[in-house]
């Protein structure tokens, strides 16, 4: 039974595709990294995992830069939270929603 589900969804964890994609975003860059390492052959999961890693990893790095961290961190984190919610909803709906610029970069890296 587990093998049937895995072959049907082609996911590393055996979860439904949309659930696995949502989990790529739930923990920010950390779960993005975990699922990027787990998803060997599944391009959809790799896309969501890498997009999560690039976006939320980048936001984390930007928040540590002194000028940005002091003056813009609250705006940065509000934008990150809204983006996080949108990405989770779109992933659950089965959409491979691309964040402008980042989505194109991620698609090139996956190929």
Phi and psi restraints in degrees (range 20) as a CNS / XPLOR table:
assign (resid 1 and name C) (resid 2 and name N)
       (resid 2 and name CA) (resid 2 and name C) 1.0 -65.2 20.0 2
assign (resid 2 and name N) (resid 2 and name CA)
       (resid 2 and name C) (resid 3 and name N) 1.0 -36.5 20.0 2
assign (resid 2 and name C) (resid 3 and name N)
       (resid 3 and name CA) (resid 3 and name C) 1.0 -67.3 20.0 2
assign (resid 3 and name N) (resid 3 and name CA)
       (resid 3 and name C) (resid 4 and name N) 1.0 -37.4 20.0 2
assign (resid 3 and name C) (resid 4 and name N)
       (resid 4 and name CA) (resid 4 and name C) 1.0 -62.5 20.0 2
assign (resid 4 and name N) (resid 4 and name CA)
       (resid 4 and name C) (resid 5 and name N) 1.0 -43.6 20.0 2
assign (resid 4 and name C) (resid 5 and name N)
       (resid 5 and name CA) (resid 5 and name C) 1.0 -66.8 20.0 2
assign (resid 5 and name N) (resid 5 and name CA)
       (resid 5 and name C) (resid 6 and name N) 1.0 -40.6 20.0 2
assign (resid 5 and name C) (resid 6 and name N)
       (resid 6 and name CA) (resid 6 and name C) 1.0 -65.5 20.0 2
assign (resid 6 and name N) (resid 6 and name CA)
       (resid 6 and name C) (resid 7 and name N) 1.0 -43.3 20.0 2
assign (resid 6 and name C) (resid 7 and name N)
       (resid 7 and name CA) (resid 7 and name C) 1.0 -69.1 20.0 2
assign (resid 7 and name N) (resid 7 and name CA)
       (resid 7 and name C) (resid 8 and name N) 1.0 -32.6 20.0 2
assign (resid 7 and name C) (resid 8 and name N)
       (resid 8 and name CA) (resid 8 and name C) 1.0 -66.5 20.0 2
assign (resid 8 and name N) (resid 8 and name CA)
       (resid 8 and name C) (resid 9 and name N) 1.0 -45.3 20.0 2
assign (resid 8 and name C) (resid 9 and name N)
       (resid 9 and name CA) (resid 9 and name C) 1.0 -93.2 20.0 2
assign (resid 9 and name N) (resid 9 and name CA)
       (resid 9 and name C) (resid 10 and name N) 1.0 -20.6 20.0 2
assign (resid 9 and name C) (resid 10 and name N)
       (resid 10 and name CA) (resid 10 and name C) 1.0 55.6 20.0 2
assign (resid 10 and name N) (resid 10 and name CA)
       (resid 10 and name C) (resid 11 and name N) 1.0 44.0 20.0 2
assign (resid 10 and name C) (resid 11 and name N)
       (resid 11 and name CA) (resid 11 and name C) 1.0 -111.2 20.0 2
assign (resid 11 and name N) (resid 11 and name CA)
       (resid 11 and name C) (resid 12 and name N) 1.0 152.5 20.0 2
assign (resid 11 and name C) (resid 12 and name N)
       (resid 12 and name CA) (resid 12 and name C) 1.0 -70.6 20.0 2
assign (resid 12 and name N) (resid 12 and name CA)
       (resid 12 and name C) (resid 13 and name N) 1.0 -30.0 20.0 2
assign (resid 12 and name C) (resid 13 and name N)
       (resid 13 and name CA) (resid 13 and name C) 1.0 -95.8 20.0 2
assign (resid 13 and name N) (resid 13 and name CA)
       (resid 13 and name C) (resid 14 and name N) 1.0 -12.5 20.0 2
assign (resid 13 and name C) (resid 14 and name N)
       (resid 14 and name CA) (resid 14 and name C) 1.0 85.4 20.0 2
assign (resid 14 and name N) (resid 14 and name CA)
       (resid 14 and name C) (resid 15 and name N) 1.0 0.2 20.0 2
assign (resid 14 and name C) (resid 15 and name N)
       (resid 15 and name CA) (resid 15 and name C) 1.0 -77.7 20.0 2
assign (resid 15 and name N) (resid 15 and name CA)
       (resid 15 and name C) (resid 16 and name N) 1.0 164.4 20.0 2
assign (resid 15 and name C) (resid 16 and name N)
       (resid 16 and name CA) (resid 16 and name C) 1.0 -60.0 20.0 2
assign (resid 16 and name N) (resid 16 and name CA)
       (resid 16 and name C) (resid 17 and name N) 1.0 149.7 20.0 2
assign (resid 16 and name C) (resid 17 and name N)
       (resid 17 and name CA) (resid 17 and name C) 1.0 -56.8 20.0 2
assign (resid 17 and name N) (resid 17 and name CA)
       (resid 17 and name C) (resid 18 and name N) 1.0 -46.6 20.0 2
assign (resid 17 and name C) (resid 18 and name N)
       (resid 18 and name CA) (resid 18 and name C) 1.0 -67.6 20.0 2
assign (resid 18 and name N) (resid 18 and name CA)
       (resid 18 and name C) (resid 19 and name N) 1.0 -33.2 20.0 2
assign (resid 18 and name C) (resid 19 and name N)
       (resid 19 and name CA) (resid 19 and name C) 1.0 -67.9 20.0 2
assign (resid 19 and name N) (resid 19 and name CA)
       (resid 19 and name C) (resid 20 and name N) 1.0 -43.1 20.0 2
assign (resid 19 and name C) (resid 20 and name N)
       (resid 20 and name CA) (resid 20 and name C) 1.0 -62.5 20.0 2
assign (resid 20 and name N) (resid 20 and name CA)
       (resid 20 and name C) (resid 21 and name N) 1.0 -39.8 20.0 2
assign (resid 20 and name C) (resid 21 and name N)
       (resid 21 and name CA) (resid 21 and name C) 1.0 -66.2 20.0 2
assign (resid 21 and name N) (resid 21 and name CA)
       (resid 21 and name C) (resid 22 and name N) 1.0 -39.4 20.0 2
assign (resid 21 and name C) (resid 22 and name N)
       (resid 22 and name CA) (resid 22 and name C) 1.0 -61.7 20.0 2
assign (resid 22 and name N) (resid 22 and name CA)
       (resid 22 and name C) (resid 23 and name N) 1.0 -43.7 20.0 2
assign (resid 22 and name C) (resid 23 and name N)
       (resid 23 and name CA) (resid 23 and name C) 1.0 -63.1 20.0 2
assign (resid 23 and name N) (resid 23 and name CA)
       (resid 23 and name C) (resid 24 and name N) 1.0 -23.4 20.0 2
assign (resid 23 and name C) (resid 24 and name N)
       (resid 24 and name CA) (resid 24 and name C) 1.0 -61.1 20.0 2
assign (resid 24 and name N) (resid 24 and name CA)
       (resid 24 and name C) (resid 25 and name N) 1.0 -30.7 20.0 2
assign (resid 24 and name C) (resid 25 and name N)
       (resid 25 and name CA) (resid 25 and name C) 1.0 -97.6 20.0 2
assign (resid 25 and name N) (resid 25 and name CA)
       (resid 25 and name C) (resid 26 and name N) 1.0 -25.0 20.0 2
assign (resid 25 and name C) (resid 26 and name N)
       (resid 26 and name CA) (resid 26 and name C) 1.0 -55.2 20.0 2
assign (resid 26 and name N) (resid 26 and name CA)
       (resid 26 and name C) (resid 27 and name N) 1.0 -44.0 20.0 2
assign (resid 26 and name C) (resid 27 and name N)
       (resid 27 and name CA) (resid 27 and name C) 1.0 -99.6 20.0 2
assign (resid 27 and name N) (resid 27 and name CA)
       (resid 27 and name C) (resid 28 and name N) 1.0 20.5 20.0 2
assign (resid 27 and name C) (resid 28 and name N)
       (resid 28 and name CA) (resid 28 and name C) 1.0 67.1 20.0 2
assign (resid 28 and name N) (resid 28 and name CA)
       (resid 28 and name C) (resid 29 and name N) 1.0 -139.8 20.0 2
assign (resid 28 and name C) (resid 29 and name N)
       (resid 29 and name CA) (resid 29 and name C) 1.0 -68.1 20.0 2
assign (resid 29 and name N) (resid 29 and name CA)
       (resid 29 and name C) (resid 30 and name N) 1.0 -26.1 20.0 2
assign (resid 29 and name C) (resid 30 and name N)
       (resid 30 and name CA) (resid 30 and name C) 1.0 -67.3 20.0 2
assign (resid 30 and name N) (resid 30 and name CA)
       (resid 30 and name C) (resid 31 and name N) 1.0 -49.3 20.0 2
assign (resid 30 and name C) (resid 31 and name N)
       (resid 31 and name CA) (resid 31 and name C) 1.0 -71.0 20.0 2
assign (resid 31 and name N) (resid 31 and name CA)
       (resid 31 and name C) (resid 32 and name N) 1.0 -27.9 20.0 2
assign (resid 31 and name C) (resid 32 and name N)
       (resid 32 and name CA) (resid 32 and name C) 1.0 -60.6 20.0 2
assign (resid 32 and name N) (resid 32 and name CA)
       (resid 32 and name C) (resid 33 and name N) 1.0 -44.3 20.0 2
assign (resid 32 and name C) (resid 33 and name N)
       (resid 33 and name CA) (resid 33 and name C) 1.0 -64.8 20.0 2
assign (resid 33 and name N) (resid 33 and name CA)
       (resid 33 and name C) (resid 34 and name N) 1.0 -43.6 20.0 2
assign (resid 33 and name C) (resid 34 and name N)
       (resid 34 and name CA) (resid 34 and name C) 1.0 -61.0 20.0 2
assign (resid 34 and name N) (resid 34 and name CA)
       (resid 34 and name C) (resid 35 and name N) 1.0 -48.3 20.0 2
assign (resid 34 and name C) (resid 35 and name N)
       (resid 35 and name CA) (resid 35 and name C) 1.0 -72.6 20.0 2
assign (resid 35 and name N) (resid 35 and name CA)
       (resid 35 and name C) (resid 36 and name N) 1.0 -26.1 20.0 2
assign (resid 35 and name C) (resid 36 and name N)
       (resid 36 and name CA) (resid 36 and name C) 1.0 -65.5 20.0 2
assign (resid 36 and name N) (resid 36 and name CA)
       (resid 36 and name C) (resid 37 and name N) 1.0 -38.4 20.0 2
assign (resid 36 and name C) (resid 37 and name N)
       (resid 37 and name CA) (resid 37 and name C) 1.0 -73.2 20.0 2
assign (resid 37 and name N) (resid 37 and name CA)
       (resid 37 and name C) (resid 38 and name N) 1.0 -32.5 20.0 2
assign (resid 37 and name C) (resid 38 and name N)
       (resid 38 and name CA) (resid 38 and name C) 1.0 -78.6 20.0 2
assign (resid 38 and name N) (resid 38 and name CA)
       (resid 38 and name C) (resid 39 and name N) 1.0 -35.5 20.0 2
assign (resid 38 and name C) (resid 39 and name N)
       (resid 39 and name CA) (resid 39 and name C) 1.0 -84.0 20.0 2
assign (resid 39 and name N) (resid 39 and name CA)
       (resid 39 and name C) (resid 40 and name N) 1.0 91.8 20.0 2
assign (resid 39 and name C) (resid 40 and name N)
       (resid 40 and name CA) (resid 40 and name C) 1.0 -78.4 20.0 2
assign (resid 40 and name N) (resid 40 and name CA)
       (resid 40 and name C) (resid 41 and name N) 1.0 -44.6 20.0 2
assign (resid 40 and name C) (resid 41 and name N)
       (resid 41 and name CA) (resid 41 and name C) 1.0 -115.8 20.0 2
assign (resid 41 and name N) (resid 41 and name CA)
       (resid 41 and name C) (resid 42 and name N) 1.0 -13.7 20.0 2
assign (resid 41 and name C) (resid 42 and name N)
       (resid 42 and name CA) (resid 42 and name C) 1.0 -86.1 20.0 2
assign (resid 42 and name N) (resid 42 and name CA)
       (resid 42 and name C) (resid 43 and name N) 1.0 105.2 20.0 2
assign (resid 42 and name C) (resid 43 and name N)
       (resid 43 and name CA) (resid 43 and name C) 1.0 -68.8 20.0 2
assign (resid 43 and name N) (resid 43 and name CA)
       (resid 43 and name C) (resid 44 and name N) 1.0 -32.2 20.0 2
assign (resid 43 and name C) (resid 44 and name N)
       (resid 44 and name CA) (resid 44 and name C) 1.0 -66.0 20.0 2
assign (resid 44 and name N) (resid 44 and name CA)
       (resid 44 and name C) (resid 45 and name N) 1.0 -45.5 20.0 2
assign (resid 44 and name C) (resid 45 and name N)
       (resid 45 and name CA) (resid 45 and name C) 1.0 -66.5 20.0 2
assign (resid 45 and name N) (resid 45 and name CA)
       (resid 45 and name C) (resid 46 and name N) 1.0 -39.9 20.0 2
assign (resid 45 and name C) (resid 46 and name N)
       (resid 46 and name CA) (resid 46 and name C) 1.0 -61.6 20.0 2
assign (resid 46 and name N) (resid 46 and name CA)
       (resid 46 and name C) (resid 47 and name N) 1.0 -39.3 20.0 2
assign (resid 46 and name C) (resid 47 and name N)
       (resid 47 and name CA) (resid 47 and name C) 1.0 -60.7 20.0 2
assign (resid 47 and name N) (resid 47 and name CA)
       (resid 47 and name C) (resid 48 and name N) 1.0 -51.0 20.0 2
assign (resid 47 and name C) (resid 48 and name N)
       (resid 48 and name CA) (resid 48 and name C) 1.0 -65.5 20.0 2
assign (resid 48 and name N) (resid 48 and name CA)
       (resid 48 and name C) (resid 49 and name N) 1.0 -39.5 20.0 2
assign (resid 48 and name C) (resid 49 and name N)
       (resid 49 and name CA) (resid 49 and name C) 1.0 -65.2 20.0 2
assign (resid 49 and name N) (resid 49 and name CA)
       (resid 49 and name C) (resid 50 and name N) 1.0 -45.1 20.0 2
assign (resid 49 and name C) (resid 50 and name N)
       (resid 50 and name CA) (resid 50 and name C) 1.0 -69.8 20.0 2
assign (resid 50 and name N) (resid 50 and name CA)
       (resid 50 and name C) (resid 51 and name N) 1.0 -37.5 20.0 2
assign (resid 50 and name C) (resid 51 and name N)
       (resid 51 and name CA) (resid 51 and name C) 1.0 -63.1 20.0 2
assign (resid 51 and name N) (resid 51 and name CA)
       (resid 51 and name C) (resid 52 and name N) 1.0 -41.2 20.0 2
assign (resid 51 and name C) (resid 52 and name N)
       (resid 52 and name CA) (resid 52 and name C) 1.0 -63.1 20.0 2
assign (resid 52 and name N) (resid 52 and name CA)
       (resid 52 and name C) (resid 53 and name N) 1.0 -44.4 20.0 2
assign (resid 52 and name C) (resid 53 and name N)
       (resid 53 and name CA) (resid 53 and name C) 1.0 -62.6 20.0 2
assign (resid 53 and name N) (resid 53 and name CA)
       (resid 53 and name C) (resid 54 and name N) 1.0 -45.4 20.0 2
assign (resid 53 and name C) (resid 54 and name N)
       (resid 54 and name CA) (resid 54 and name C) 1.0 -68.4 20.0 2
assign (resid 54 and name N) (resid 54 and name CA)
       (resid 54 and name C) (resid 55 and name N) 1.0 -46.9 20.0 2
assign (resid 54 and name C) (resid 55 and name N)
       (resid 55 and name CA) (resid 55 and name C) 1.0 -68.1 20.0 2
assign (resid 55 and name N) (resid 55 and name CA)
       (resid 55 and name C) (resid 56 and name N) 1.0 -56.6 20.0 2
assign (resid 55 and name C) (resid 56 and name N)
       (resid 56 and name CA) (resid 56 and name C) 1.0 -78.4 20.0 2
assign (resid 56 and name N) (resid 56 and name CA)
       (resid 56 and name C) (resid 57 and name N) 1.0 -27.4 20.0 2
assign (resid 56 and name C) (resid 57 and name N)
       (resid 57 and name CA) (resid 57 and name C) 1.0 -67.1 20.0 2
assign (resid 57 and name N) (resid 57 and name CA)
       (resid 57 and name C) (resid 58 and name N) 1.0 -42.0 20.0 2
assign (resid 57 and name C) (resid 58 and name N)
       (resid 58 and name CA) (resid 58 and name C) 1.0 -63.7 20.0 2
assign (resid 58 and name N) (resid 58 and name CA)
       (resid 58 and name C) (resid 59 and name N) 1.0 -41.5 20.0 2
assign (resid 58 and name C) (resid 59 and name N)
       (resid 59 and name CA) (resid 59 and name C) 1.0 -64.8 20.0 2
assign (resid 59 and name N) (resid 59 and name CA)
       (resid 59 and name C) (resid 60 and name N) 1.0 -39.9 20.0 2
assign (resid 59 and name C) (resid 60 and name N)
       (resid 60 and name CA) (resid 60 and name C) 1.0 -62.9 20.0 2
assign (resid 60 and name N) (resid 60 and name CA)
       (resid 60 and name C) (resid 61 and name N) 1.0 -42.9 20.0 2
assign (resid 60 and name C) (resid 61 and name N)
       (resid 61 and name CA) (resid 61 and name C) 1.0 -64.9 20.0 2
assign (resid 61 and name N) (resid 61 and name CA)
       (resid 61 and name C) (resid 62 and name N) 1.0 -45.3 20.0 2
assign (resid 61 and name C) (resid 62 and name N)
       (resid 62 and name CA) (resid 62 and name C) 1.0 -60.3 20.0 2
assign (resid 62 and name N) (resid 62 and name CA)
       (resid 62 and name C) (resid 63 and name N) 1.0 -33.5 20.0 2
assign (resid 62 and name C) (resid 63 and name N)
       (resid 63 and name CA) (resid 63 and name C) 1.0 -69.3 20.0 2
assign (resid 63 and name N) (resid 63 and name CA)
       (resid 63 and name C) (resid 64 and name N) 1.0 -18.7 20.0 2
assign (resid 63 and name C) (resid 64 and name N)
       (resid 64 and name CA) (resid 64 and name C) 1.0 -90.8 20.0 2
assign (resid 64 and name N) (resid 64 and name CA)
       (resid 64 and name C) (resid 65 and name N) 1.0 -9.8 20.0 2
assign (resid 64 and name C) (resid 65 and name N)
       (resid 65 and name CA) (resid 65 and name C) 1.0 -73.8 20.0 2
assign (resid 65 and name N) (resid 65 and name CA)
       (resid 65 and name C) (resid 66 and name N) 1.0 125.3 20.0 2
assign (resid 65 and name C) (resid 66 and name N)
       (resid 66 and name CA) (resid 66 and name C) 1.0 -51.7 20.0 2
assign (resid 66 and name N) (resid 66 and name CA)
       (resid 66 and name C) (resid 67 and name N) 1.0 -50.7 20.0 2
assign (resid 66 and name C) (resid 67 and name N)
       (resid 67 and name CA) (resid 67 and name C) 1.0 -64.6 20.0 2
assign (resid 67 and name N) (resid 67 and name CA)
       (resid 67 and name C) (resid 68 and name N) 1.0 -46.7 20.0 2
assign (resid 67 and name C) (resid 68 and name N)
       (resid 68 and name CA) (resid 68 and name C) 1.0 -69.1 20.0 2
assign (resid 68 and name N) (resid 68 and name CA)
       (resid 68 and name C) (resid 69 and name N) 1.0 -43.0 20.0 2
assign (resid 68 and name C) (resid 69 and name N)
       (resid 69 and name CA) (resid 69 and name C) 1.0 -60.1 20.0 2
assign (resid 69 and name N) (resid 69 and name CA)
       (resid 69 and name C) (resid 70 and name N) 1.0 -39.8 20.0 2
assign (resid 69 and name C) (resid 70 and name N)
       (resid 70 and name CA) (resid 70 and name C) 1.0 -77.1 20.0 2
assign (resid 70 and name N) (resid 70 and name CA)
       (resid 70 and name C) (resid 71 and name N) 1.0 -41.6 20.0 2
assign (resid 70 and name C) (resid 71 and name N)
       (resid 71 and name CA) (resid 71 and name C) 1.0 -97.5 20.0 2
assign (resid 71 and name N) (resid 71 and name CA)
       (resid 71 and name C) (resid 72 and name N) 1.0 -31.4 20.0 2
assign (resid 71 and name C) (resid 72 and name N)
       (resid 72 and name CA) (resid 72 and name C) 1.0 -118.9 20.0 2
assign (resid 72 and name N) (resid 72 and name CA)
       (resid 72 and name C) (resid 73 and name N) 1.0 3.3 20.0 2
assign (resid 72 and name C) (resid 73 and name N)
       (resid 73 and name CA) (resid 73 and name C) 1.0 -61.5 20.0 2
assign (resid 73 and name N) (resid 73 and name CA)
       (resid 73 and name C) (resid 74 and name N) 1.0 -38.4 20.0 2
assign (resid 73 and name C) (resid 74 and name N)
       (resid 74 and name CA) (resid 74 and name C) 1.0 -66.4 20.0 2
assign (resid 74 and name N) (resid 74 and name CA)
       (resid 74 and name C) (resid 75 and name N) 1.0 -38.0 20.0 2
assign (resid 74 and name C) (resid 75 and name N)
       (resid 75 and name CA) (resid 75 and name C) 1.0 -68.0 20.0 2
assign (resid 75 and name N) (resid 75 and name CA)
       (resid 75 and name C) (resid 76 and name N) 1.0 -43.1 20.0 2
assign (resid 75 and name C) (resid 76 and name N)
       (resid 76 and name CA) (resid 76 and name C) 1.0 -59.2 20.0 2
assign (resid 76 and name N) (resid 76 and name CA)
       (resid 76 and name C) (resid 77 and name N) 1.0 -43.3 20.0 2
assign (resid 76 and name C) (resid 77 and name N)
       (resid 77 and name CA) (resid 77 and name C) 1.0 -74.0 20.0 2
assign (resid 77 and name N) (resid 77 and name CA)
       (resid 77 and name C) (resid 78 and name N) 1.0 -30.4 20.0 2
assign (resid 77 and name C) (resid 78 and name N)
       (resid 78 and name CA) (resid 78 and name C) 1.0 -66.9 20.0 2
assign (resid 78 and name N) (resid 78 and name CA)
       (resid 78 and name C) (resid 79 and name N) 1.0 -45.5 20.0 2
assign (resid 78 and name C) (resid 79 and name N)
       (resid 79 and name CA) (resid 79 and name C) 1.0 -61.2 20.0 2
assign (resid 79 and name N) (resid 79 and name CA)
       (resid 79 and name C) (resid 80 and name N) 1.0 -43.0 20.0 2
assign (resid 79 and name C) (resid 80 and name N)
       (resid 80 and name CA) (resid 80 and name C) 1.0 -61.8 20.0 2
assign (resid 80 and name N) (resid 80 and name CA)
       (resid 80 and name C) (resid 81 and name N) 1.0 -41.1 20.0 2
assign (resid 80 and name C) (resid 81 and name N)
       (resid 81 and name CA) (resid 81 and name C) 1.0 -65.1 20.0 2
assign (resid 81 and name N) (resid 81 and name CA)
       (resid 81 and name C) (resid 82 and name N) 1.0 -45.1 20.0 2
assign (resid 81 and name C) (resid 82 and name N)
       (resid 82 and name CA) (resid 82 and name C) 1.0 -63.4 20.0 2
assign (resid 82 and name N) (resid 82 and name CA)
       (resid 82 and name C) (resid 83 and name N) 1.0 -44.6 20.0 2
assign (resid 82 and name C) (resid 83 and name N)
       (resid 83 and name CA) (resid 83 and name C) 1.0 -62.0 20.0 2
assign (resid 83 and name N) (resid 83 and name CA)
       (resid 83 and name C) (resid 84 and name N) 1.0 -41.1 20.0 2
assign (resid 83 and name C) (resid 84 and name N)
       (resid 84 and name CA) (resid 84 and name C) 1.0 -58.6 20.0 2
assign (resid 84 and name N) (resid 84 and name CA)
       (resid 84 and name C) (resid 85 and name N) 1.0 -47.0 20.0 2
assign (resid 84 and name C) (resid 85 and name N)
       (resid 85 and name CA) (resid 85 and name C) 1.0 -63.1 20.0 2
assign (resid 85 and name N) (resid 85 and name CA)
       (resid 85 and name C) (resid 86 and name N) 1.0 -44.9 20.0 2
assign (resid 85 and name C) (resid 86 and name N)
       (resid 86 and name CA) (resid 86 and name C) 1.0 -61.8 20.0 2
assign (resid 86 and name N) (resid 86 and name CA)
       (resid 86 and name C) (resid 87 and name N) 1.0 -45.0 20.0 2
assign (resid 86 and name C) (resid 87 and name N)
       (resid 87 and name CA) (resid 87 and name C) 1.0 -64.4 20.0 2
assign (resid 87 and name N) (resid 87 and name CA)
       (resid 87 and name C) (resid 88 and name N) 1.0 -39.4 20.0 2
assign (resid 87 and name C) (resid 88 and name N)
       (resid 88 and name CA) (resid 88 and name C) 1.0 -64.5 20.0 2
assign (resid 88 and name N) (resid 88 and name CA)
       (resid 88 and name C) (resid 89 and name N) 1.0 -45.5 20.0 2
assign (resid 88 and name C) (resid 89 and name N)
       (resid 89 and name CA) (resid 89 and name C) 1.0 -63.3 20.0 2
assign (resid 89 and name N) (resid 89 and name CA)
       (resid 89 and name C) (resid 90 and name N) 1.0 -46.4 20.0 2
assign (resid 89 and name C) (resid 90 and name N)
       (resid 90 and name CA) (resid 90 and name C) 1.0 -64.0 20.0 2
assign (resid 90 and name N) (resid 90 and name CA)
       (resid 90 and name C) (resid 91 and name N) 1.0 -40.3 20.0 2
assign (resid 90 and name C) (resid 91 and name N)
       (resid 91 and name CA) (resid 91 and name C) 1.0 -65.6 20.0 2
assign (resid 91 and name N) (resid 91 and name CA)
       (resid 91 and name C) (resid 92 and name N) 1.0 -39.6 20.0 2
assign (resid 91 and name C) (resid 92 and name N)
       (resid 92 and name CA) (resid 92 and name C) 1.0 -66.0 20.0 2
assign (resid 92 and name N) (resid 92 and name CA)
       (resid 92 and name C) (resid 93 and name N) 1.0 -34.0 20.0 2
assign (resid 92 and name C) (resid 93 and name N)
       (resid 93 and name CA) (resid 93 and name C) 1.0 -76.9 20.0 2
assign (resid 93 and name N) (resid 93 and name CA)
       (resid 93 and name C) (resid 94 and name N) 1.0 -3.7 20.0 2
assign (resid 93 and name C) (resid 94 and name N)
       (resid 94 and name CA) (resid 94 and name C) 1.0 87.5 20.0 2
assign (resid 94 and name N) (resid 94 and name CA)
       (resid 94 and name C) (resid 95 and name N) 1.0 10.7 20.0 2
assign (resid 94 and name C) (resid 95 and name N)
       (resid 95 and name CA) (resid 95 and name C) 1.0 -90.2 20.0 2
assign (resid 95 and name N) (resid 95 and name CA)
       (resid 95 and name C) (resid 96 and name N) 1.0 139.5 20.0 2
assign (resid 95 and name C) (resid 96 and name N)
       (resid 96 and name CA) (resid 96 and name C) 1.0 -95.9 20.0 2
assign (resid 96 and name N) (resid 96 and name CA)
       (resid 96 and name C) (resid 97 and name N) 1.0 69.1 20.0 2
assign (resid 96 and name C) (resid 97 and name N)
       (resid 97 and name CA) (resid 97 and name C) 1.0 -72.1 20.0 2
assign (resid 97 and name N) (resid 97 and name CA)
       (resid 97 and name C) (resid 98 and name N) 1.0 126.9 20.0 2
assign (resid 97 and name C) (resid 98 and name N)
       (resid 98 and name CA) (resid 98 and name C) 1.0 -97.1 20.0 2
assign (resid 98 and name N) (resid 98 and name CA)
       (resid 98 and name C) (resid 99 and name N) 1.0 127.3 20.0 2
assign (resid 98 and name C) (resid 99 and name N)
       (resid 99 and name CA) (resid 99 and name C) 1.0 -73.4 20.0 2
assign (resid 99 and name N) (resid 99 and name CA)
       (resid 99 and name C) (resid 100 and name N) 1.0 131.7 20.0 2
assign (resid 99 and name C) (resid 100 and name N)
       (resid 100 and name CA) (resid 100 and name C) 1.0 -51.0 20.0 2
assign (resid 100 and name N) (resid 100 and name CA)
       (resid 100 and name C) (resid 101 and name N) 1.0 141.1 20.0 2
assign (resid 100 and name C) (resid 101 and name N)
       (resid 101 and name CA) (resid 101 and name C) 1.0 71.2 20.0 2
assign (resid 101 and name N) (resid 101 and name CA)
       (resid 101 and name C) (resid 102 and name N) 1.0 -54.0 20.0 2
assign (resid 101 and name C) (resid 102 and name N)
       (resid 102 and name CA) (resid 102 and name C) 1.0 -66.2 20.0 2
assign (resid 102 and name N) (resid 102 and name CA)
       (resid 102 and name C) (resid 103 and name N) 1.0 -44.0 20.0 2
assign (resid 102 and name C) (resid 103 and name N)
       (resid 103 and name CA) (resid 103 and name C) 1.0 -60.5 20.0 2
assign (resid 103 and name N) (resid 103 and name CA)
       (resid 103 and name C) (resid 104 and name N) 1.0 -40.5 20.0 2
assign (resid 103 and name C) (resid 104 and name N)
       (resid 104 and name CA) (resid 104 and name C) 1.0 -65.7 20.0 2
assign (resid 104 and name N) (resid 104 and name CA)
       (resid 104 and name C) (resid 105 and name N) 1.0 -42.9 20.0 2
assign (resid 104 and name C) (resid 105 and name N)
       (resid 105 and name CA) (resid 105 and name C) 1.0 -61.0 20.0 2
assign (resid 105 and name N) (resid 105 and name CA)
       (resid 105 and name C) (resid 106 and name N) 1.0 -44.4 20.0 2
assign (resid 105 and name C) (resid 106 and name N)
       (resid 106 and name CA) (resid 106 and name C) 1.0 -64.5 20.0 2
assign (resid 106 and name N) (resid 106 and name CA)
       (resid 106 and name C) (resid 107 and name N) 1.0 -43.5 20.0 2
assign (resid 106 and name C) (resid 107 and name N)
       (resid 107 and name CA) (resid 107 and name C) 1.0 -60.3 20.0 2
assign (resid 107 and name N) (resid 107 and name CA)
       (resid 107 and name C) (resid 108 and name N) 1.0 -38.6 20.0 2
assign (resid 107 and name C) (resid 108 and name N)
       (resid 108 and name CA) (resid 108 and name C) 1.0 -65.6 20.0 2
assign (resid 108 and name N) (resid 108 and name CA)
       (resid 108 and name C) (resid 109 and name N) 1.0 -36.6 20.0 2
assign (resid 108 and name C) (resid 109 and name N)
       (resid 109 and name CA) (resid 109 and name C) 1.0 -71.1 20.0 2
assign (resid 109 and name N) (resid 109 and name CA)
       (resid 109 and name C) (resid 110 and name N) 1.0 -30.9 20.0 2
assign (resid 109 and name C) (resid 110 and name N)
       (resid 110 and name CA) (resid 110 and name C) 1.0 -74.9 20.0 2
assign (resid 110 and name N) (resid 110 and name CA)
       (resid 110 and name C) (resid 111 and name N) 1.0 -33.7 20.0 2
